[in-house]
Amino acid sequence: MIRSMTGYSSGEVAFGTRRLAIEIRTVNTRFLDVSVKMPRTFLTLENEIKKLVAAHISRGKVEVTIQYAGQKNNGDSIQFDVPQARQICEQLRSLKTEVGLAGDVDVATLALFKDYFVREGDELLDSEQLWQTLQPCLEQVLCSLKAMQAAEGAAMAADLNARLEDIAGRVAAITARAATSCAERLQALRERVKSLCDGIAVDEQRMLQEIALLADRSDITEELVRIKSHLTQFRTWLASTEAVGKRLDFLVQELYREVNTMGSKAADAEISAQVIAIKNELEKIREQVQNVM
């Protein structure tokens, strides 16, 4: 069954003295686009997070947010990278000399750059320990997200199937009308030619050839066959568990093309009315398909 590209899920897991909160939001887009917002601690895990998301989601814009919740660890878990702090001081003093700034580099100045040499609390954990805590929770959130996308996909599939049934009914009506319409048009052409050539000798064989050519140009049998084939393929892909959004979008474009051609060739009021109704349904289908993974 198809899945929607739109979804939301969240989850939490104990992480030391705090809790780790994960949120995932997805919206539709042509390709897979994963962005991750998280504490500095998890930056080394960004690629692993994106790989795990890509294993579950094949298409859409995915926003992953990871946050700490609860009370921080005690202050005695703070560590200073003294060599890094010393290097920052030296670079600041060098910059001061180069541009001729007043004042000196003191503790207050250095504190502005604390993110570069101060590590505290959970930041002291190694990457492997972080991933062992994060991965199961992220897997659970992704599974919950997929369940939501599947539920919305089922609703979309029901709506799309109903619209396909409506189109199929209209195509059947056009098929029935096409045979009558063609015969009526041929008779009208014969009468028109006789009226215009009243009193003038006409080559009957040549007239029949020209009428046959005109009839062939207005024949919509091929378009009807292809439309029926596209509808069958559409239903098959709707039941697929694969990511078929792009294929469904392609089929909608092909259906549009065939229906437009059929409308321009038929030159029949009843068929034209059915064509307009079909195009209206195809537009609604196209809007839905844009959100199919």
Secondary structure, DSSP 8 states (H G I E B T S, - for coil): ---BS-EEEEEEEEETTEEEEEEEEEE--SSEEEEEE--GGGGGGHHHHHHHHHHH--SEEEEEEEEEES----GGG-EE-HHHHHHHHHHHHHHHHHHT--S---HHHHHTTGGGTEE-GGGGS-HHHHHHHHHHHHHHHHHHHHHHHHHHHHHHHHHHHHHHHHHHHHHHHHHHHHHHHHHHHHHHHHHHHHHHTTTS---HHHHHHHHHHHHHHT--HHHHHHHHHHHHHHHHHHT-SS--HHHHHHHHHHHHHHHHHHHHHH--HHHHHHHHHHHHHHHHHHHHHTTB-
